[in-house]
Amino acid sequence: MIHVIRDKATAQQTQEMLETLQDYIKLAVDVEQRIVAGGGGMHADCEEVLLDEGSQQADIWGADWVPSTKEVRFGSLINIRPKRGNRQMVIENPQLRSTVESIVRERLEL
């Protein structure tokens, strides 16, 4: 199940987002609106939900959240954006990576 998290995620939302992959949650993070879509099998699924909610493609970045270790990971196919200076799956810009991590922690860290 994919949830759009605009405030703090509830324990139930976190459990529902974990249903697909069990150990971690795939996310799409809108860095402008500071919202997260999480759950599902692919980052692109979450990205699509945010786009349907009105997010702009350029503002969405992929990440993973591992609740058991409170780890944020930054690798995703949706992050490959040569025109934006990101040529790899990992978010290369340290400031952007920090912003994504901050949003993920605000929304998902219990």
C-alpha positions in Angstrom: 0.0 0.0 0.0 1.3 3.5 -0.9 0.6 6.3 1.5 1.2 10.0 0.9 2.7 11.3 4.2 2.2 15.1 4.7 2.7 15.0 8.5 4.2 12.4 10.8 3.4 8.8 9.7 1.4 6.7 12.1 2.6 3.2 13.2 -0.2 1.7 11.2 0.8 3.6 8.0 4.4 2.4 8.5 3.2 -1.2 8.9 1.1 -0.9 5.7 4.0 0.6 3.7 6.2 -2.3 4.9 3.8 -4.9 3.6 5.4 -5.2 0.1 9.1 -5.4 1.0 8.9 -6.3 4.7 12.3 -4.8 5.8 12.3 -1.4 4.1 10.1 1.1 2.4 10.6 2.5 -1.1 9.9 6.3 -1.1 9.5 9.2 -3.5 10.2 12.5 -1.7 8.9 15.9 -2.9 11.6 18.3 -1.7 9.6 21.4 -2.4 6.3 20.3 -0.7 8.2 18.3 1.9 5.9 15.3 1.5 6.7 11.6 1.0 4.9 8.8 -0.8 6.0 5.4 0.5 5.2 1.7 -0.1 4.8 -0.4 -3.2 7.4 -2.3 -5.1 9.1 0.5 -7.0 10.1 4.0 -6.4 8.4 4.9 -9.7 5.1 3.7 -8.2 5.5 6.2 -5.4 6.6 8.9 -7.8 3.5 8.4 -9.9 1.3 8.9 -6.8 3.0 12.2 -6.0 2.7 13.3 -9.6 -1.1 12.5 -9.4 -1.2 14.6 -6.2 0.3 17.7 -8.1 4.0 17.3 -7.4 6.5 18.4 -10.1 8.8 15.8 -11.6 11.9 17.9 -10.9 11.1 18.0 -7.2 10.8 14.3 -6.7 13.7 12.1 -5.6 13.9 8.4 -4.7 15.1 7.0 -1.4 14.5 4.0 1.0 13.7 4.0 4.7 14.8 1.1 6.9 12.8 1.4 10.1 14.7 -1.2 12.1 18.0 0.7 11.7 16.6 4.2 11.0 18.7 4.3 7.9 17.9 6.4 4.8 19.3 5.1 1.5 19.6 7.3 -1.6 19.7 4.9 -4.5 16.8 4.8 -7.1 16.4 4.6 -10.8 14.2 7.8 -10.6 17.3 9.7 -9.4 19.2 9.3 -12.8 18.8 12.8 -14.2 21.7 13.9 -16.3 20.1 17.2 -17.1 19.9 17.9 -13.4 23.5 16.9 -12.9 22.7 13.5 -11.3 24.1 10.8 -13.5 23.8 7.9 -11.1 21.1 6.1 -9.1 22.4 7.7 -5.9 21.6 11.3 -5.1 25.0 12.9 -5.7 24.5 16.4 -4.4 25.2 16.4 -0.6 22.8 19.3 0.1 20.0 17.6 -1.8 20.8 14.3 0.0 20.7 16.1 3.3 17.3 17.6 2.5 15.8 14.3 1.4 17.1 12.7 4.6 15.7 15.5 6.8 12.2 15.1 5.2 12.3 11.3 5.5 13.2 11.5 9.1 10.5 14.2 9.8 7.8 12.1 8.3 8.8 8.5 9.1 11.0 8.3 12.2 9.0 7.2 15.1 
